[in-house]
Amino acid sequence: MIEFFKMNGSGNDFILIDNRTQVLNVQNLPEFVKTVCERKVSVGADGLIIIENSERADFRWRFFNADGSEVEMCGNGGRCAARFARIKGIAGDKLSFETEAGIIDAEVRGDEVKLRLTDPHSIKINFSIMIDDRSFEMNFINTGVPHAVHYVKDLDRFDVLTIGRALRYHNEFQPAGTNANFLESIDRHTIRVRTYERGVEDETLACGTGAVASALISSWKGLAESPVDVRVKSNETLKIHFRKTDTGFADIYLEGKTKVVYEGRIWEEAYIR
């Protein structure tokens, strides 16, 4: 049986496994992830996080989406991983961990975690793409993973699932695909965001790197300034801090609450079919 934590970061839920002593002995890791993340028939989650030893930081992580795909970064998952490491005694209140996107710094204050992300790249503003004979004005930025950002006037009524899926697979964003964020500006320090997540292949209740992408794009377009409160689908608020430079952004932080839902053990029958 495999010990795990179930955690939640502002609506994103994750399975976390401490694999520093190689307890996770499965032959097909992507298939294992896909199976245990399936809702109703197993644990169920937006993603799975594996904690491993690192020679460069307090620990190394591997992050998997619910479909079994491994990706470089996840903001809300990173916040949960930081608090998990603090609870398990892997690291102290201030820590760093190794990802495929680079070294990530974090500070844990009770159930709140402030995460410093790597600098973004590939910013592209105000370009049009066609979906079913409709033109959509898009923006793009990579905040550890790729994010398309589109502004809407009525976020509650917008068809996030249909348009999000079309953007995720659009030729403009191939071969990697993209996450799709739909944004409504409230004021210069507040925005609302809904996100279709690549790898989950659905709208999620929150997306940390998507919240960061939306805040940075808004700043680049002159519509917002740091700090930016991002209200997500779960009705929680993520706070984004950053410094704008001549060529992009630096000192980017994602801050918000985390929640430990439960801890337990996964039986073999939950993932062997």
N, C-alpha and C positions, 0 to 999 in steps of 0.2 A: 504494500500500500504506500502511496505517495503523499506525504504531508504537504499541505498548502494553506495559504491565506486567500480569502476572497476580500477584495478591497474595492472601493469606489472613489473616484476623483471627479466630483462635480457632475456626476451622471454617467461617466465612463466606468464600467466595471471590469475588473481584471482578476485573473488567477495568478498568484505569485508562488514560486517554488524556489527554495534555497537548494541549489545544486552544487554547492562548493565541495561536497564530499561525493559527488557523482551518484546521488540517489536516484536520479532520473534515468533508468536503464530501459529505454524503449527503442525498438528497431527503426521505426519510421516516425521521426519527431514531428514533421508537418502534419501527418495523419493523426497522431496523438493530439496535437493542438486542436485541429479541426473537430475531432470527436468530443473532447472534453469541453470545448467552448460552445457546443450545440445546446441551445436552450431546450428545456422540457425533458430531454432524454439524458442529459448529463449535468455537469456543474453549471454551464452556461456563462458566457462572458463576451465582451467586445474584443478581448485579447488575453494573451498569456505571457508572463514575464518570468524568465529564468535568471537567477542570480548565480554568478560564477566568480571564481578567484581572479584577481587582476594584479599585475606587477606595476601598473601605472596609476592606480587609483584605489579607493576603498573596496570596490568590487567592479565586476564587469557584468553588463546585462545583455540578454538577448530578448528582443521583443518580437512577438508573433501576433499578427492579426487573427481574427476568428476563422478565416478561411485557410489558415496554415502558412500564409506567406510571411516571411521574415522581413522586417523593415528597420531602417536606421534609428528612428526616433519617434516618440510619442510623449507629448507634454504632460498630460494627465497621468499616463502610466509612469512617467519619470517621477512625478510627485509621490505616487503611491509606492514606488520602489524605494525612494529615499526614506519615507516613513517606515516601511517594512524593515529596511536595514537598521534604522534606529531602534525599533522594537526588538529585533533579534540580536542586538549587540554587535552587529557587523561594523557599524560606524557610529560616530557621535552626532551631535546636533548639526555640526557643519561637516559636510562630506563632499566627495566627488565620485563619479562613476564613469566607467568607460563604455562608450557606445560606438556604433559604426559612423555616427555623425560627429564624433569627437568626445572630449572629456566634458562632462556636465557637472557643474557645481550646484549644491543645494544646501538649504538651511531649513531644519525642522523645528517648528515651534508648536509643540502640542499636536493638534490635528491639522495645523496649517503648515504648508510647505511652500517655500519660495525657491524656484528653480532658475538657474542662469542657463540660457540656451546659447548655442553657438551662433555666430553672426549669419544672417540670411544671405542668400545670393539669388541670381537669376531674376531680378525684378523686371517686370514688363507691365507697362501701364497702357490702358485705353486702346485695346485692340478688339476687333470684332470677329466673331465666329458665327456660323450658321447652324441652327438646329431646327430641322423640319420647316425650312423656308422662313424661319424667324432669325433675326439678327440679335445677338447678345453682346453687349459691351463688357469685355472681360479685363481682369488684371491677374497677374501671376507673381508668386514669390515662393522660394523654397526656404522653409524655416526648419530644416532638418529632414523634412519630407515635402513633396510638391503640393502647392495649394493654389487653386483658382479662386478668384473672389469676384462676385457679381453683386451690384447694388440693386435693391428692390424697394418699392414704395410701401407695399403691404406684406410684410414678412409672414404674418399668420396665415394668409391665404395662398401663399406662393407654393407651387408644386415642387417641393424640394426633391422628392423621390425621383420623379420623371426627368426633370432637368439635370439634377445631380448625377444620375446614372448616365445620361447622354454626355455630359461634360467629362465624367470619369473615363469614358472610353473614346472620347473624340480624338480624331487624327492629330489635332493641334498638340495634344499632350502625350503622344506616343513616343517611345515604346513603354515608358514606365506607367503612364496613366497619371491621374491626379485626384486629390481630394477636392471637393467643391463646397465653397462657403457662400452663403447668401446673407447679405448684410443690410441692416437698416440703421442709419445714423440717427441718434437722439440729440446729442450735443457734442461739443468738442472733447468731452471726457467720457462719453457713454455711447456704446453701440450695442445693437442686438444681432446675434448671429445664429444661423442654423447651418448644420454641416452634414453633407453626405460623405461618408468615409470609405475610401478605397480599402479593400481587404475585409471590411465588415459588410460592404455592399448594401448599405442601408443608411438612413439618417440615424445619427446617434444623439444622445441627450447632451453631449458636450464633446469638444475636441480642443485640446490645449494648444497644439501647434496651429490649428485653424483659427483659434481666438487670437493668437499672436500674429498670424498672417493678416487677419482682418484689421487689427489695430495698426500694424505697420503700413499696410496699403493706404489706410485712411490718413495716416500721417504724411505719407509720401505725396498724396493728392491734396494736402493742405486742409483736410477736413477734421483732423484730430491732433491732439498733443498729449504727451506723457504726463501722468499715468492715464491709461484708458481702462474703464470698467467695461467688461464684455459680459452681457447677459446672455446666457445660453439656454437651450431648450429645457433643461432641468429646472429652470428658474433660479439657478445659482449664478453668482457673479465671479468671474475671474478678473484679476487685476494685472494689467500688462504695463511694465516699466521699460523704458528704452531711451537711448540717446541717438538723435538723428545726426548724421554726418553728411558731408558733401557727396559721398558716393554710396551711402546706404545707411545702415544702423549698427549700433554697438551697445554693449551693456544691457542686453535684453533679459528681462526677468518675467517669469510666469508665476503668479501667486494665487493660492486658493486653498480650500479645505479638502481634506481626505477623510475617508471613513473606513474603519475595519468592520466588515460585515460579519464574518465568521472565520474560524480556522477548522480544518478537519483533515481527513485522509481520503484520497481517491482510491477506490477499489479497482482491481483489474477489470471487472465486468463493466465498469463505466467507460472503458476505452478500448477493450478488445472485443472485436465483433467477428 
